[in-house]
């Protein structure tokens, strides 16, 4: 009788532990742009405070407000076509997975105003025309880039 009791108790614990198990899979279908910050492989959106625009990595689209409506486009709004994405700060949305990142627009706009740049962000790629300069700088810099943040905002 004791053996059956122990067996049932074991089955009960095993069943409970299986019900607690969770599987978490993060799939980033898109590749981040070369101007994106280093260190993020499982995010979908950046918020770009300087131009009050979101960038959807998976769909390679900009999401911005125009005439009171949110628009998705493969190009940025005309006034920002000359914007330097390498120099602007990117707020990495690490905690949002839905299709409408702009639901937090008022919060992001207040927290990250135009010109927001708390620290240096290292980008994935080198700005066009800077590749030669970056290569010559590599020979001189032996510090390993210490002291430069990676811009890991948890928003």
N, C-alpha and C positions, 0 to 999 in steps of 0.2 A: 504494500500500500504506500509506503514511504517513497519507493522508487517511482511510482506513478505520479505521486504528488510533485516530486522533484522534476519529473519530465514535463508535466503540465506547467509548472512554474517556469521552467526553462523556455518552453514554447511561448509562454506569455511574454517573457522578457524579450525574446527574439522578435516576436511580432511587433512589440512596442518600438524596438530599435529600428525596425524596417520602416515603420510609419513615420519616424522622425527623420529618416534620410531624405536629403534634398539633392537635386542635381541642378547645378547652375552653369549655364553655358553662355558665354559672351561671344557673339560673332560680329565682327566688324567687316562688313562686306566691302566697303570702299577703302581706298587708300587715302590717307591724309595728304593734303596738298604740301608742296615743298616749303611753303611759308608757315605751316603748322608748327606748334611747339613740340619739342622732343619729349618723349617719355609717355606718350598716351597711345595705346593700341586698341582700347575697347570703348572709345567714346564715339558718339555720333555727331555732336554739335559743338561749335565754338560760338561764342557771342563776341562780336567785334564792336567794342564801345565807341570808337572813333566815328564809325559810320552807322551805329545803331542797327546792325544787321546780324543775322545768324548765318552760319554756314553749315550745311548738312553734308557731312563727309560721305555718307553712303550714296546719296543721290547727286552729289557734286553740284549742289544748288545753293544760291543765296536766298535768304528769306528776309524780306523787309516790308515795312509798312508804306503803302502808297495810297493816297486818296481814302484813307480810313480802312483799307483792307490789306491783309497779309498776302504777299505775292511771292511765289517761288520762281527763280530764274537762274539760268546758267551764267548770267552776267550780273554785275553789281549795278545799282542805279546810276544813271548817266553822270550825276554830279561827283561820283566817287570812282570813276573809271581810271583816274590817275593815282588813286590811293596806293600807298606802299604797304602791302600786307606784311612784308618782312619786318618793318619797323613798328607797326601797330601792335598793341597788346591783344592777346586772344584769351578770353575767359573760357576755360575748358569746362564744359557741362558734364561732369563726371557722375552726377546723380539724376540725370533725366534720360528716359528711354522712349518717350512717346513721340507722336508725329507732329506735335505743335509746341516747339520750345518757347514760343512767344507768349504762352500763358503766364510766364513770369516776367514779361517785358517791363512792367512798371517797377518791379523790384530790382531787376538788373540795371535798368536805366538810372535808378537812384543810387545803387551801390557802386556801379561802374560808369561814371560820367565820361563824356568825351574827354580825351587826353589822359585817361586813367593809365598809369604805367608804374606800378609799384616797384618793379624790379626787372632786370634783364631776362628776356626769354630767348633761349637758344632755339633756332628753327631747325627743322628737319633738313632742309636744303640751304643752298647759298643763293642769295639774290642774283638774278641775271646780270652779267657783267662783273660780278664780284669773284668769280671762280679763280681767276688768275691771282688776284689779291689775296684770297684765302689760302691758296697753295703756298705763296711766298711767306705768309704769316705763320704757317705751320712749322717752318724751319726755325723760326725765331722763338716761338712760344713753347717752352718746356714745362709750363706750370700745370698742365692738365685741365685748365679752365676752372680752377678752384675759385670760389667766391661768386660764381654766377648761378643764380637760381634758375629753375626750370619752369617757373610759372605754374605750379600745380595748385590752382584754385579749385577747391572742392565745391563748385557751384555749377 
